[in-house]
Amino acid sequence: MNAWKNGQRLTGDDQIDSLMETYNLDLDRYYHWPTAHAAVLYAQKATNIFALGKKFKPIDGVIYAKPNGAVGDGDDIKVSIEQDYLMYEFSEGWGDCPAGSTHRHYWLFHVKFDGTVKFISSYGDPLP
């Protein structure tokens, strides 16, 4: 974790570095708390993150290795399939995001299957 704490991509641990190289992973963020450390990794190309997490799990010192195991909260995009369109919900979260955003603003769009986009609404906390 010291290498990641210092912003280095490779750690010096053969097993971790092999996975970093094989799957072209980069360090996105590093977190340090009094009782724990965490690193958020991301893949440069489409990767089966579920299967990759299972490769990290047996490594000595790895406690948690799952997809989207991001710490905290923040911006988000959700989509649902409706009868005549896709409904996209974009949101921006802020304020104590490690504990879950205390503020959030939303934007809703309908995207028809022919590619037509319609802005529906914006609501939530006022933007900072």
Helices and strands as residue ranges (DSSP letters): H 2-5, H 14-22, E 25-32, E 37-43, H 49-56, E 76-81, E 85-94, G 97-99, E 103-112, E 117-124
